Amino acid sequence: MEQKTNIVLIGMPGVGKSTIGVILAKVLGYSFLDADLLIQEQEGKLLREIIEEKGTDGFIEVENRVNASIRADRAVRWYTEKRP
């Protein structure tokens, strides 16, 4: 069985995860996955709309479900730390 190798960047908003992630993915020949965009695509709503409708706990459930469904190999993924 081949081992999957991904890189996950986690941090507060505005610290450069997207910028570094895109550069890192390009240098390594990996794909770049934006977890927030995947959530919005699967839910058909903006993040703020999901939070407004479902609350923080509901959003975390959606986030966990979407993140668990990601099947990637050789990818750089990033997440914004939304919890206090």
Order of alpha helices (4+ residues) and beta strands (2+ residues): beta-alpha-beta-alpha-alpha-beta
